[in-house]
Amino acid sequence: MRSARILVAAFVLSVTANLGVSATVYAASKENATNTPAAGSTMEQVEKNFGKPGTVAPAVGDPPITRWVYEGFTVYFEHDRVIHSVSNDKKPAAQK
């Protein structure tokens, strides 16, 4: 599980660097975790519960990592399962 988190963090950093975005991305906190898909959920479950994403980034790497971007959060999948959800908010909840 730790290696998956490191992979996701590296992926997020590379994507943000490639887009020229200098935003702080942080893991969804426990207080807002109920508003994001749970790890292990399928793509079908996420779409059923949260609707179609605004943006779907194509899978990259091996294993394939896919990114779905919603208005308030981004979901990362390995194959068809959620491995991580992060808030799109630029400021961590503790700093609001």
N, C-alpha and C positions, 0 to 999 in steps of 0.2 A: 504494500500500500504506500509506503514511503517513497519508493521509486516512482510510482505513478504520480504522486504529488510533485516530485522534483521534475518529472517530465512535463507535467502540465505547467508548472511555474516557468520552466525554460521555454516552452512553447509560447506562453502568454508574453513573456519578455521579448522573444524574437518577433512575434507578430506586432507587438506595440512598437518595437524599434523600427521594424520595416514600414510601418504606417506613419512614422514620425510623430507618434502620440507620446506625450510625456505625462501620462496620468498614472496615479497610483492605483494598482489593481490589488484588491485584497479578497481573501476567501470570505464567503458569506458567513456572517456571524451566527451564533445560535439564535439570537433574537429575530433575525430575518430569514433563517434557514427554512422556516415553514413556507416561505414565499418563493422558494426555488426548488427545482426537482431534487429528489433524494438520489444519492449514489446508488447505482445498481438498477435504476429505472430504465426501461427500454425507450427507444425513440418514439415508438407508438404511444406509450404511456405519457411521455412528456407532451407530445402533440395533443393528445386527448385532454390532458389537464391544463395545459397552458396555451393551447392554440398553435397556429403556424408561427414559426420564428420570422422576424423581420429580415434576417440575413442568414443564409446557410453557406458556410465556408466549406469548400471541398476537403475531403480527407487527405491528410498528409502523413508520411512516415510509415513505419512498420513497428508495431501494429498501427493501423490507420486511426488517426485522431481527427474527429470532425467537430466543428464549432458551430453552434447555433446561437445567434444573438437576438435577444428579446429587448424590449424597451428598458427594463430595469436590471437585467442580469444576462450573463452568458453561460451557456452549458457546453461542457466538453464531453465528448463520447469517445470510448474506445470500442471499435466495431459498432454495435448498436446499443451499448450500455453507458449510462452516465458515470463518469469518473470524478467529475468536479463541477460545481456551479460557483460562479463568482459574481459579485455585484458590479454593475457598471458605474456605480457612484464613485466619484473621484476622491471622496474623503471618507476614511473609516468611520463607522458608527460611533466609536469612542471619542472622536474629535469633533463631532457635530455639536 
